[in-house]
Amino acid sequence: MELFLIALAFLVIVLFVKTRKKNSIEASSDAAENPFYLKSRLFTPPELKYLEALEQAVGSQYRIMGKVRIADIFGVRKSKHSYSHFNRIKAKHFDYVLCDARTYKPVAAIELDDASHQRKSRAERDDFVNRICLANDFPLLRVALQHDYDLGVIKRSIEDSIGEHPTGDLDLGIRAQPE
């Protein structure tokens, strides 16, 4: 019996080591061994253009975080459905999150909406995110993708959303300025 337990323990250890090796990735530039690669940039050109305008508009009043997971902003209350609720937000992100410059407390999120937001699946995702933000009194600004951004409009939209509308106003999209 003792020999059986030793053999069983040995088998469990061997299986554990093999499974761990299979799931680990060695440092290698060989694509067969390493399926990952470093991307050349974090933001697309339109996202970067808006970020630059946003930085100018908020100055030092807020810190801007990019591509923040929704699960990093909202927790999930314990329940029998906690895991499935978490799964619905863990892979979604906000394009930008404004944080208090001193405490880094999130104060608002910004979504840059391009043409893809017209698709049904994307509209459903947007509605889901809107409802989470509204239910938690967290302002969400939806900004229409543009060629140029008016810094004054950005500032006013942020001030209106954070100051006067703590639950967020879903119609705060920044409109194209006349040329």
C-alpha distance (Angstrom), angle and dihedral (degrees) to the residues before:
residue distance angle dihedral
M1 . . .
E2 3.80 . .
L3 3.80 90.8 .
F4 3.81 89.8 50.8
L5 3.83 91.4 54.1
I6 3.81 91.6 48.4
A7 3.81 90.9 50.0
L8 3.81 91.0 47.4
A9 3.80 91.9 49.7
F10 3.81 90.1 48.9
L11 3.82 90.9 50.7
V12 3.81 91.9 50.0
I13 3.82 90.9 50.6
V14 3.82 92.4 48.9
L15 3.80 91.8 49.3
F16 3.81 91.2 47.7
V17 3.80 92.7 51.3
K18 3.82 92.7 46.1
T19 3.81 92.4 49.0
R20 3.78 91.5 48.0
K21 3.80 92.4 50.1
K22 3.80 91.0 49.3
N23 3.82 91.2 52.5
S24 3.80 95.9 44.4
I25 3.77 124.0 87.7
E26 3.75 119.4 -141.2
A27 3.80 119.6 -143.6
S28 3.76 100.6 -95.6
S29 3.77 137.7 137.0
D30 3.81 89.7 -146.1
A31 3.83 107.0 111.0
A32 3.80 90.7 -146.8
E33 3.81 90.1 60.4
N34 3.81 98.1 34.6
P35 3.81 116.7 38.4
F36 3.83 92.8 -175.6
Y37 3.79 131.7 87.1
L38 3.79 135.8 -176.8
K39 3.79 113.2 -105.2
S40 3.79 117.8 -132.3
R41 3.81 95.0 -127.9
L42 3.78 142.4 11.1
F43 3.81 96.9 -142.2
T44 3.78 131.6 45.5
P45 3.83 114.4 -123.6
P46 3.86 92.8 -99.2
E47 3.82 90.9 47.9
L48 3.79 90.7 49.1
K49 3.81 91.9 49.0
Y50 3.81 91.5 53.3
L51 3.81 91.4 44.1
E52 3.80 90.6 55.2
A53 3.81 90.8 50.9
L54 3.81 90.9 45.2
E55 3.81 91.4 51.6
Q56 3.80 90.5 53.3
A57 3.81 92.1 46.1
V58 3.82 97.3 50.8
G59 3.80 98.0 36.0
S60 3.79 111.1 179.3
Q61 3.81 94.8 -26.8
Y62 3.81 93.6 91.0
R63 3.78 138.2 19.6
I64 3.79 114.2 -129.6
M65 3.78 119.4 -140.8
G66 3.78 118.9 -169.3
K67 3.80 130.0 -143.3
V68 3.79 95.8 1.0
R69 3.79 116.9 179.0
I70 3.78 113.6 -116.5
A71 3.81 86.3 -131.6
D72 3.81 87.9 61.9
I73 3.81 90.1 58.6
F74 3.82 101.3 36.6
G75 3.77 128.1 42.3
V76 3.78 124.8 -153.8
R77 3.79 119.3 -119.3
K78 3.79 114.9 -124.5
S79 3.78 113.2 -97.2
K80 3.77 139.2 126.1
H81 3.83 86.8 -84.2
S82 3.82 97.7 47.3
Y83 3.77 94.5 111.1
S84 3.81 94.7 50.8
H85 3.83 91.3 45.5
F86 3.81 90.1 51.3
N87 3.80 90.8 48.4
R88 3.82 89.5 57.0
I89 3.82 92.2 59.2
K90 3.80 106.1 28.0
A91 3.83 95.9 86.5
K92 3.81 97.9 37.2
H93 3.77 122.0 89.8
F94 3.78 142.0 -173.6
D95 3.79 115.6 -120.8
Y96 3.81 90.8 -132.6
V97 3.79 136.2 1.2
L98 3.79 122.1 -159.9
C99 3.79 113.3 -143.7
D100 3.77 131.4 -170.7
A101 3.82 105.0 -93.9
R102 3.80 93.4 -130.7
T103 3.81 105.2 36.4
Y104 3.82 100.6 23.0
K105 3.80 88.5 -132.8
P106 3.82 108.2 158.5
V107 3.81 109.3 -111.4
A108 3.82 103.1 170.8
A109 3.78 143.2 -6.0
I110 3.78 127.9 -136.9
E111 3.78 126.7 -153.7
L112 3.80 119.1 -165.4
D113 3.80 104.2 -146.0
D114 3.78 118.3 -153.3
A115 3.81 128.8 173.3
S116 3.82 91.6 -73.4
H117 3.80 88.4 73.7
Q118 3.81 88.4 72.0
R119 3.82 91.4 67.8
K120 3.80 115.0 100.8
S121 3.81 94.7 -123.1
R122 3.79 91.6 49.8
A123 3.82 92.5 45.5
E124 3.82 89.0 53.5
R125 3.80 90.4 50.4
D126 3.82 90.2 48.3
D127 3.82 91.3 50.0
F128 3.81 90.6 50.6
V129 3.82 91.6 51.1
N130 3.82 91.6 44.5
R131 3.81 90.3 54.1
I132 3.82 92.7 49.9
C133 3.79 91.2 51.4
L134 3.80 94.2 45.5
A135 3.81 93.0 47.3
N136 3.81 89.3 53.8
D137 3.82 98.6 41.6
F138 3.79 90.2 -117.1
P139 3.82 114.6 145.7
L140 3.79 116.0 -123.4
L141 3.77 118.2 -171.3
R142 3.79 117.2 -160.3
V143 3.79 111.1 -156.0
A144 3.79 122.4 -166.1
L145 3.80 112.6 -129.7
Q146 3.83 110.4 -106.8
H147 3.77 141.6 169.9
D148 3.80 92.8 -120.5
Y149 3.79 134.4 17.8
D150 3.79 129.5 -146.6
L151 3.81 108.3 -133.9
G152 3.81 91.9 -152.6
V153 3.80 91.4 55.1
I154 3.80 91.0 48.9
K155 3.82 91.3 50.2
R156 3.81 93.5 47.8
S157 3.81 92.5 47.0
I158 3.79 91.1 52.5
E159 3.80 93.5 45.1
D160 3.82 91.8 47.4
S161 3.77 93.0 47.8
I162 3.79 97.7 45.3
G163 3.79 99.4 32.3
E164 3.77 108.4 35.7
H165 3.80 103.0 17.6
P166 3.81 108.9 43.3
T167 3.79 91.2 169.2
G168 3.80 91.5 55.2
D169 3.76 128.3 -111.3
L170 3.78 111.8 -116.7
D171 3.81 91.3 -152.9
L172 3.81 97.8 63.5
G173 3.80 94.7 110.0
I174 3.77 111.8 143.9
R175 3.77 109.9 -120.6
A176 3.78 125.9 -142.6
Q177 3.78 113.2 -91.1
P178 3.82 117.2 -122.8
E179 3.78 111.9 -102.4
